[in-house]
């Protein structure tokens, strides 16, 4: 699924992955890589670590250029906007 994301930017998509909370907000982990869920700071406790199905418009945000020496480099990110979700079987 992760490899298909770039070709689906700006489209309505549905992904199935693991609900996780990250420092920058709620994510769906796909193949160990994050897809952020827009406007969701964290998952409800009962969904964390569980498989979820999330639908929304897929957006891509390239990382800003690194300035100077940095310890943690920001990376490109995918975000599901106008998202809806549910627990997956």
KOLTI-191335 format. One record per residue (C-alpha): residue in three letters; x, y, z. Coordinates in Angstrom, 2 decimals. Layout:
BEGIN
{atom "Ala" {X Y Z}}
...
END
This chain:
BEGIN
{atom "Unk" {0.00 0.00 0.00}}
{atom "Unk" {2.75 2.50 0.94}}
{atom "Unk" {4.25 2.32 -2.56}}
{atom "Unk" {0.89 3.30 -4.10}}
{atom "Unk" {0.41 6.51 -2.11}}
{atom "Unk" {2.33 8.91 -4.37}}
{atom "Unk" {0.11 8.04 -7.34}}
{atom "Unk" {-3.05 8.64 -5.25}}
{atom "Unk" {-2.34 12.17 -3.95}}
{atom "Unk" {-5.40 14.47 -4.14}}
{atom "Unk" {-7.71 11.45 -4.45}}
{atom "Unk" {-10.24 9.98 -2.03}}
{atom "Unk" {-8.58 6.86 -0.60}}
{atom "Unk" {-9.15 4.26 2.09}}
{atom "Unk" {-6.22 2.78 3.98}}
{atom "Unk" {-6.11 0.00 6.55}}
{atom "Unk" {-3.35 0.05 9.13}}
{atom "Unk" {-2.58 0.30 12.82}}
{atom "Unk" {-3.80 3.30 14.83}}
{atom "Unk" {-0.91 4.96 16.67}}
{atom "Unk" {-0.37 8.28 18.42}}
{atom "Unk" {2.68 10.32 17.40}}
{atom "Unk" {4.10 13.60 18.63}}
{atom "Unk" {2.57 15.42 15.64}}
{atom "Unk" {-0.85 13.73 15.92}}
{atom "Unk" {-2.74 10.55 15.16}}
{atom "Unk" {-1.33 8.28 12.47}}
{atom "Unk" {-2.21 5.12 10.62}}
{atom "Unk" {0.90 2.97 10.42}}
{atom "Unk" {1.30 1.37 6.98}}
{atom "Unk" {4.26 -0.95 6.59}}
{atom "Unk" {5.77 0.80 9.63}}
{atom "Unk" {5.42 4.25 8.01}}
{atom "Unk" {3.03 6.98 9.16}}
{atom "Unk" {0.06 8.48 7.36}}
{atom "Unk" {-1.28 11.33 9.49}}
{atom "Unk" {-4.99 11.84 10.11}}
{atom "Unk" {-5.76 15.53 9.76}}
{atom "Unk" {-7.48 17.25 12.67}}
{atom "Unk" {-7.07 14.24 14.97}}
{atom "Unk" {-4.62 14.89 17.80}}
{atom "Unk" {-4.85 11.35 19.16}}
{atom "Unk" {-6.83 8.19 18.74}}
{atom "Unk" {-9.46 7.21 21.27}}
{atom "Unk" {-7.75 4.86 23.75}}
{atom "Unk" {-9.78 1.85 22.62}}
{atom "Unk" {-8.38 2.14 19.06}}
{atom "Unk" {-4.67 2.62 19.83}}
{atom "Unk" {-2.71 -0.37 18.56}}
{atom "Unk" {-5.73 -1.78 16.73}}
{atom "Unk" {-6.33 -2.12 13.03}}
{atom "Unk" {-8.36 0.79 11.63}}
{atom "Unk" {-9.83 1.73 8.27}}
{atom "Unk" {-9.46 5.42 7.44}}
{atom "Unk" {-10.91 7.22 4.42}}
{atom "Unk" {-10.07 10.73 3.28}}
{atom "Unk" {-8.43 12.87 0.64}}
{atom "Unk" {-4.73 12.04 0.48}}
{atom "Unk" {-2.36 15.02 0.65}}
{atom "Unk" {1.43 15.08 0.41}}
{atom "Unk" {3.59 17.61 2.24}}
{atom "Unk" {7.29 17.67 1.34}}
{atom "Unk" {9.73 18.27 4.15}}
{atom "Unk" {11.11 21.78 4.43}}
{atom "Unk" {14.79 22.11 3.57}}
{atom "Unk" {17.11 21.49 6.51}}
{atom "Unk" {18.95 24.58 7.64}}
{atom "Unk" {22.30 24.15 9.29}}
{atom "Unk" {23.05 21.15 11.44}}
{atom "Unk" {20.02 19.33 12.75}}
{atom "Unk" {19.68 16.29 14.94}}
{atom "Unk" {16.18 15.36 13.81}}
{atom "Unk" {15.42 15.99 10.17}}
{atom "Unk" {11.80 16.50 9.16}}
{atom "Unk" {10.60 14.12 6.51}}
{atom "Unk" {8.00 14.15 3.77}}
{atom "Unk" {4.56 13.25 5.05}}
{atom "Unk" {1.24 11.95 3.82}}
{atom "Unk" {-1.96 13.20 5.44}}
{atom "Unk" {-5.56 12.05 5.13}}
{atom "Unk" {-7.74 15.17 5.15}}
{atom "Unk" {-11.49 15.29 5.82}}
{atom "Unk" {-11.03 11.81 7.23}}
{atom "Unk" {-13.46 9.34 8.71}}
{atom "Unk" {-12.46 6.09 10.41}}
{atom "Unk" {-13.64 2.93 12.06}}
{atom "Unk" {-12.16 -0.16 13.65}}
{atom "Unk" {-11.28 -2.75 11.00}}
{atom "Unk" {-12.08 -6.43 11.35}}
END
